[in-house]
Every structure is written in C-alpha cells, then in structure tokens.
C-alpha cells in the first residue's frame, strides 16, 4: 500500500513539473513573438512620423505646382463701368465758406502790399545817415527794454543824440504829444497817409504847421520803450488808419 502511494505521488510531481516547464516555455515564446512584433511595427511606422513632423516637406521638392502663376490683369473701366462720386449738399456751400473765411482772415503781406499801392506817396530818409536799426514786423519780435514779444509797427533809424530829424513827406502837422512808451511824438499827415516820429529830443514844429519834405521836425532823443537799444527815433506810417511798413514807401516814386 505504501509503495503504491509513493508511486502515485511521484507521478503527480512529474506532471506538475512538466506543466510548469511548459508554461515557462510558452511565456518565453509569447514574449519573443511580442518583441519581434514591436520591432517590425516600429520600423514600418518610423517614416510616417518623419512625414508628420514636416521634415520630408522641407527637403523634398514640392510637385504639382506650376512654375509661374499668371498675373491677373485689370481691364480699363469705361464711363459706364464707373461713376465719379459727387459732393453732397448745396452747390454754393464751398464758395460761400471760402469767401467768408477770406473776409475774416487776418491781414498779411498781401494786405500790406495793397495798402502800399493804395497810397500814392514817396518818403525820404528821416536822418542824415538813413541807417535802419530795426525794421517793421507784423510778427512778434522781442523787445528787451520792456521784456516782451510784440509786433514792431514801425522802423527805427539810429543816430547821435541831438541829430536833426527831417520830414519824410510834405504835409500838415496834425499832432504833437508826449507818450510814456514812445516819448515826444509828432504826426504829419497828407491825404490818407500819416507819418509819426517818436522819441524826439526837441520839437521844432506845432500843430497846423505846413511842412515840405526834408524840413526839420526836431532832434533825436530817446524812445522810452526802446531805451535799451542804440539812440534812435521810431517812425510809423499809417495808411487809412492801418500800420504799414515805412521802408516800403521810401523813394517809391523815384
């Protein structure tokens, strides 16, 4: 009985060992097959990954595209194809606006020229030397004595203190006064033109006197508002009440 049991146990152990070895071999075979499959699959899919990354598109020439692309041409539009847009509103709006703007525009050099041409007058120099220290300016210029910027509405003629000041045109003495800014002043008028002499040291005429061009009016003194400059007189010219450039009329008819 013991011998029989021992023989059965031995046979059972042999079977277990056989199946265990068989299982191990089967697992090994499966692993080998799986490894081989992965290897083969990886080689086949490698080119696909290169195409997806765009490397092939860079190094390989592009085919299927024509060598040159025809340039589209534009036909000439006829009057029937295109209509020029017109401005909306009243037809006379623009001319009216232009005229209104011109009427309210500030006076400029064109007005100064028109003023000069409207006065038939010729002026001579008010001093012996006739040297101009500062010219007429409608634009603001710096006045160092009063430390401000403003237009210079006359012309300055320099000279020595006490030097004679001569009438630039014949006419009537219409005003003799003294001003805080411009000192002793004499105005001589004829028709629509007035010439003012400012900064006189002495005055040798009075209102109502008749003068000829070149007659003595007074002497060079000081212009208070321009005392920081060299000794001079300040001369202004008005035509129809508007300031004009005195130098524009000097020897205008000669």
C-alpha positions in Angstrom: 0.0 0.0 0.0 2.8 2.4 0.8 4.6 1.5 -2.3 1.5 2.4 -4.4 1.1 5.7 -2.7 4.7 6.6 -3.2 4.4 5.8 -6.9 1.3 8.0 -7.3 3.0 10.9 -5.5 6.0 10.6 -7.8 3.9 10.5 -10.9 1.9 13.6 -9.7 5.1 15.5 -9.1 6.4 14.7 -12.5 3.2 16.0 -14.1 3.4 19.3 -12.1 7.0 19.8 -13.2 6.1 19.1 -16.8 3.3 21.6 -16.9 5.4 24.2 -15.1 8.2 23.9 -17.6 5.7 24.0 -20.4 4.2 27.2 -19.0 7.5 28.8 -18.7 8.4 27.9 -22.3 5.1 29.2 -23.5 5.6 32.5 -21.7 9.0 32.8 -23.2 7.7 32.2 -26.7 5.0 34.8 -26.3 7.5 37.4 -25.1 9.7 36.6 -28.1 6.9 36.9 -30.5 5.7 40.2 -28.9 9.2 41.7 -29.0 9.6 40.7 -32.7 6.2 42.2 -33.5 7.2 45.5 -31.8 10.4 45.6 -33.7 8.8 45.1 -37.0 5.9 47.6 -36.3 8.4 50.3 -35.2 10.4 50.0 -38.5 7.3 50.4 -40.5 5.9 53.5 -38.6 9.2 55.4 -38.5 8.8 57.0 -41.9 5.3 58.1 -41.1 6.5 60.0 -38.1 9.0 61.9 -40.2 6.3 62.9 -42.6 4.1 64.2 -39.8 6.9 66.4 -38.4 7.3 68.1 -41.7 11.0 67.1 -42.3 10.2 65.5 -45.6 8.3 68.6 -46.8 11.4 70.7 -46.3 14.0 68.5 -48.0 11.8 67.1 -50.8 10.7 69.2 -53.8 7.1 70.2 -54.0 5.4 68.8 -57.0 2.1 69.7 -58.7 2.6 73.5 -58.6 3.0 75.4 -61.9 6.4 77.1 -62.4 4.8 80.5 -62.9 1.5 82.0 -61.8 -0.4 84.2 -64.3 -0.7 87.8 -63.2 -4.3 89.0 -63.3 -4.9 92.0 -65.5 -7.3 94.8 -64.9 -9.4 96.0 -67.7 -9.9 99.7 -68.4 -13.1 100.9 -66.9 -15.4 102.8 -69.2 -17.7 105.6 -68.2 -20.5 103.1 -68.0 -18.5 100.9 -65.5 -17.6 103.7 -63.0 -19.3 106.8 -61.8 -17.4 109.6 -60.1 -18.9 110.4 -56.7 -20.1 114.0 -56.3 -20.2 116.1 -53.2 -23.4 116.3 -51.3 -25.0 119.4 -50.1 -25.8 122.8 -51.7 -23.7 123.6 -54.7 -22.8 127.0 -53.4 -21.6 125.9 -49.9 -17.9 125.8 -50.7 -17.7 129.2 -52.4 -19.6 130.9 -49.6 -17.4 129.3 -47.0 -14.2 130.4 -48.9 -15.4 134.0 -49.2 -16.4 134.2 -45.5 -13.0 132.8 -44.5 -11.2 135.3 -46.7 -13.3 138.2 -45.3 -12.4 137.3 -41.7 -8.7 136.3 -42.3 -6.0 138.4 -40.5 -4.1 140.9 -42.5 -0.9 139.6 -44.0 1.7 140.6 -46.5 -0.8 140.7 -49.4 -2.8 143.3 -47.4 0.4 145.2 -46.7 1.3 145.4 -50.4 -2.3 146.5 -51.2 -2.0 149.2 -48.6 1.3 150.4 -50.0 -0.1 150.6 -53.5 -3.2 152.5 -52.3 -1.0 155.4 -51.1 0.5 157.5 -53.8 3.3 158.8 -51.7 7.1 158.7 -51.7 9.1 159.1 -48.5 12.7 160.2 -47.9 15.0 159.2 -45.0 14.4 160.9 -41.7 18.0 161.1 -40.7 21.2 162.1 -42.5 22.7 158.6 -42.4 19.4 156.8 -43.1 20.7 153.8 -41.2 17.9 151.3 -40.2 18.3 149.9 -36.7 15.2 147.7 -36.7 12.7 147.0 -39.5 8.9 146.9 -39.4 7.4 143.5 -38.4 3.8 142.3 -38.2 5.1 139.2 -36.4 6.0 139.4 -32.7 9.7 140.3 -32.0 11.5 140.5 -28.7 11.7 144.0 -27.1 14.4 143.7 -24.5 13.7 147.0 -22.7 10.2 146.0 -21.8 11.0 142.3 -21.8 8.1 141.2 -24.1 7.2 139.9 -27.5 5.0 142.0 -29.8 4.9 143.3 -33.4 7.2 146.2 -34.3 4.8 148.5 -36.0 7.4 151.0 -37.3 11.0 151.3 -38.4 13.9 152.5 -36.2 16.6 154.9 -37.5 19.6 155.3 -35.4 21.8 158.4 -35.0 23.5 160.7 -32.5 21.6 162.4 -29.7 20.6 165.9 -30.9 20.9 165.0 -34.6 18.3 166.6 -36.9 15.1 164.6 -37.7 13.7 165.5 -41.2 10.2 165.3 -42.6 9.8 162.3 -44.8 7.0 163.9 -46.7 5.3 167.2 -47.0 2.1 167.8 -45.2 0.4 169.3 -42.2 1.4 168.7 -38.6 -1.7 167.1 -37.1 -0.5 166.1 -33.7 2.3 167.0 -31.2 2.3 164.9 -28.0 4.4 163.1 -25.5 3.8 159.4 -24.7 5.1 157.3 -21.8 6.2 154.5 -24.1 7.3 156.4 -27.2 8.3 159.8 -25.8 7.8 163.1 -27.7 5.9 162.4 -30.9 5.0 164.5 -34.0 2.5 163.4 -36.6 2.5 164.8 -40.2 -0.5 163.9 -42.5 -1.4 164.3 -46.1 -4.5 162.8 -47.7 -4.8 159.2 -46.3 -1.3 158.9 -45.1 0.1 159.8 -41.6 3.8 159.6 -40.6 4.7 159.6 -36.9 8.1 160.5 -35.4 8.6 159.1 -31.9 11.5 159.6 -29.4 12.3 163.2 -30.3 14.7 165.1 -28.0 13.4 168.5 -29.1 10.4 169.5 -31.2 10.6 172.5 -33.6 7.0 172.4 -35.0 3.5 172.8 -33.7 0.0 171.5 -34.8 -1.2 173.2 -38.0 2.3 173.9 -39.5 2.8 173.1 -43.1 5.9 171.2 -44.0 7.8 170.3 -47.1 9.8 167.1 -47.5 13.2 167.5 -45.8 12.1 170.2 -43.4 13.4 169.9 -39.8 10.9 168.5 -37.3 13.1 168.2 -34.2 16.1 166.2 -33.0 16.9 162.6 -31.9 16.1 161.9 -28.3 15.0 158.7 -26.5 12.2 156.2 -27.1 11.4 155.0 -23.5 10.0 151.6 -24.6 13.2 151.0 -26.6 15.8 152.8 -24.5 17.9 149.6 -24.2 18.8 149.9 -27.9 21.1 152.4 -29.6 20.0 156.1 -29.8 17.3 156.3 -32.5 13.9 157.5 -33.5 10.9 155.3 -34.1 8.9 156.1 -37.3 5.5 154.7 -38.1 3.3 155.1 -41.1 -0.5 154.7 -41.2 -2.5 154.4 -44.4 -6.2 154.7 -43.9 -5.6 154.2 -40.2 -3.7 150.9 -40.7 0.0 150.5 -39.9 2.3 149.9 -42.9 6.0 149.4 -43.5 7.7 152.8 -43.7 10.6 151.3 -45.8 8.1 150.2 -48.5 7.4 153.9 -49.3 10.9 155.3 -49.3 11.7 156.8 -52.7 8.6 154.8 -54.0 8.1 157.3 -56.9 11.7 158.0 -57.8 
